[in-house]
């Protein structure tokens, strides 16, 4: 009988070890399943190829403008600044002449407004006279 208990306990231990190893493999399989599910998740991506193309195009335009500017001025930037200042002065003179013309127009508008008010008063006076039965 003691021999039977030893055999049963050794079989129970063997079944326990096999169960533990099987449980470990099962857990490892579940972990891999979850990991593959996470790996297959698709994330939203943004296509930046159009933006990078635009940036390249703008850089090329900027470089060509700088090269054109340096080639036309032959490095003489003081003349370029003088030309821009002359253009600026012409624009300022033009703006001042437009402002003077607007001031003159404001005076004309005020005179016309007063004339309209006067004519409105005259019309009201004539209406009042035509509605008065004593004047007929």
Secondary structure, 3 states (H helix, E strand, C coil): CHHHHHHHHHHHHHHHHHHHHHHHHHHHHHHHHHHHHHHCCCCCCCCCHHHHHHHHHHHHHHHHHHHHHHHHHCCCHHHHHHHHHHHHHHHHHHHHHHHHHHHHHHHHHHHHHHHHHHHHHHHHHHHHHHHCHHHC
